[in-house]
Amino acid sequence: MTRLFLRASGLLLLAGCLAVPIAAVAQSGAGVMRRAAAPDPVAPIGISIRADGLVGTWFPPASGRRSPAILVLGGSEGGEESSKHIATALATKGYGVLALAYFRADGLPKAFQEIPLDYFERAIAWLVAQPLADRRHLGLYGISKGAEVALLVASRHPEFTAVVAAVPSSVIWQGFDPADYRVVKSGFTDHGVPLPYVPYDNSAAFSGILDLYQRSLAHADHHPDAIIPVERIGGALLLLSARDDKLWPSTLMADQIMARLDAHHFVPVHQHIAYADAGHGSVGPGGDRAPNGPYENVGGTIAGNAAAHADAWPQTIAFFDRNLGRPAQ
């Protein structure tokens, strides 16, 4: 395994082996100043998917040839906006990409509660059935709550040969309903049965959402069945975390994931890159995250977030290229 810790001033390599939903925090704050993105060589064209109860957008490989395919899962904002942004960035590299909504979209759950895992099974089946998707080389990308979903799905589907979990969770959390935070349910079901989860500790006042997650995570050992069995993942794994994450303790949870993999003698490549002075919104493809915008409310300095943006996405592409094979463009 490898752990990397990055700072704005350079790179240090160390080798070694809810009361409030996330989206509510990420979307608060002042107006957004957009960072200019590098122009894409060809703007990918997405195809809206509304089949078998799925809601998503498919970006076929621009080459018109069979290519590695990646399933993308956004975070607690729900809908497709986040996953489409990430999928577009991946599609410019030649991959076939399915951006999948899994709640807060037409016909899908309105809350992040009791989301059926068979929905993701149908999405995988749809993806591998595409003539231009190489089912032997499947990738999975999830960010924030989408990383929680991605690790859970990958632990049940070893056919994924490369998985990226950005600002991830090590456990299944209690679900949330923005319309009524008093409702306590699991985030997921398996054939109608709610999965075990780590509940939010509301036993005392908390200073912020990070405090709530840290306090709740301390009780994870009391809910062992809620710990994601990442050792069952069948392919390479890249974890990206933010050491100044003000939303949830992504670096701590990524370290827990790495420790579990090592304890189970996990053979495939697994790597954790932790970005110093970076916040929760700093490790995606960038291009639309403002240094003075609402994402500064979830941690990091301007320099630290910029450094993380500059490194994390190239690391992501290089990881997929190594473990899926670089697609023709």
Summary of the structure (lengths in Angstrom):
residues: 329
radius of gyration: 18.3
end to end distance: 30.9
largest distance: 56.4
contacts: 1205
relative contact order: 0.18
helix: 30%
strand: 25%
